[in-house]
Amino acid sequence: MLRQLVLASLLAFSASSLCAQGPLTGKWIVTADYFGSRLYFSLDLDQQGETLTGKTQNGALEGSSDGSAFHFLIKDNDGGTQQVKGTVENGMLHGEAVEADPNSPVHPATYTFVASRRPARPTTPPQRHEFNPTVFYRQFSPFNKPVLTVNPGDTIHTTTVDAGGNDHDSIRRVLGGNPETGPFYIESAMPGDTLVVHIIRLRLNRDWAMSDDDLVQRSTDSGLAIKMKDGGKLVIWHLDLDHGTASPTKAAGHLAHYTVPLRPMLGCVATAPGPTQAPPGTGDSGNYGGNMDFNQITEGATVYLPVSNPGALLYLGDAHAAQGDGELNGNALETSMDVEFTVDVVPEKRPPAPRVETVTAIMAMGLGSIEEAFRGATSNMAQWLADDYQLTPSEMAQVLGTAAQYHVSEAADRNAGMVLSIDKARLQTLR
């Protein structure tokens, strides 16, 4: 938080330097170099004469400038200070900040920054892109080169490989571990925004999937774990695309005629986490999304994800032909898929964790331990109700207490997932 305040102040003062060249009123994006790591911040500035006022996510700003150089001091609520100075060059703000921690005042931290005006949303008509992936990444990294740049409103048609790295022709293309298609760079998406992913079409593109005959550790007590000691063997499933069913091959006993309906879904949808976080593997999940394994991310669903990097950097993969709640086998019916989706951006509004919307429900996700995920899903939904329905805490409690439905979305990986769902019919009168 201290660093964010500093950078914001940097901008504010840098902004004042632009006074002689034109008003700095508007929205800015700051990129800081903090000991070799990038940090991003947003800033709103209002310039009146030589006086600057403004706000960031951390508070209000005040500053002044002689027109070409600036100096700014800010004090945060914890007693720390940030001293900022810099110049304006070619419409960009360039400066340096010295951050003093009240707990260690003799060891200030110094870092540099640049800031540019927030890019406008492109006005070109929406386009449809056919994208044939040739590389698949195994980390949700902000440092991977984007495979395609698109505008908000554009539609992308592409394919995924399965969790083991096999494509629609059953050819191994990459090491396993949920290899991802992407990242896609979305113009005008900036840190602090929401990326909107409308899933238009999911189509299975081969007639087999793989799973196993185990149960994940979170789902078993000691007695059941002993019974499952010989589990973990690979099971191949036949996908009957004409009849919309799946059945295990070479099954015997009670599974000889066992079938389940096909319900294609995406196990992974993610924006890249911020550059200060070590890039997580594609088997992991967090507030950026990732390996959520939520079986409601199907055709027709809309996924809302926080943006932490310019361009959002969207990844998707880990297609499943069908999956029950929790992905209890550790693998669902893992397969490859044709995917078509549309992207959009909600500026300056960022959810705390992934959200999903269908025709009939809004769904807020939490990730972590089961208890952490339960609390996170509840908090995520409460904020949604406050922001979009203007409910007070008392009103939220009454709606949640009468309408909340919880689902275990993920139990197989490091982070469990819980989802709080509310039927839209329950919310219609709130509008």
Salt bridges, closest charged atoms under 4 A:
ASP44 OD2 - LYS27 NZ 3.30
GLU130 OE2 - ARG128 NH1 2.47
GLU130 OE1 - HIS157 ND1 2.78
ASP154 OD2 - HIS129 NE2 2.83
ASP162 OD2 - ARG206 NH2 2.62
ASP167 OD2 - ARG173 NH1 3.25
ASP169 OD2 - HIS168 NE2 3.29
ASP193 OD2 - ARG118 NH2 2.47
ASP213 OD2 - LYS233 NZ 3.15
ASP230 OD2 - LYS229 NZ 3.29
ASP240 OD2 - HIS243 ND1 2.97
ASP284 OD2 - ARG414 NH2 2.98
ASP293 OD1 - HIS320 NE2 3.74
GLU299 OE1 - ARG203 NH1 2.40
ASP318 OD1 - HIS320 NE2 3.10
ASP325 OD2 - HIS407 ND1 3.95
GLU327 OE2 - HIS320 NE2 3.64
GLU334 OE1 - HIS320 NE2 3.21
GLU340 OE1 - ARG128 NH2 3.01
ASP344 OD1 - ARG121 NH1 2.86
GLU348 OE1 - LYS27 NZ 3.25
GLU357 OE2 - LYS424 NZ 2.72
GLU371 OE1 - ARG375 NH1 3.80
ASP388 OD1 - LYS349 NZ 2.80
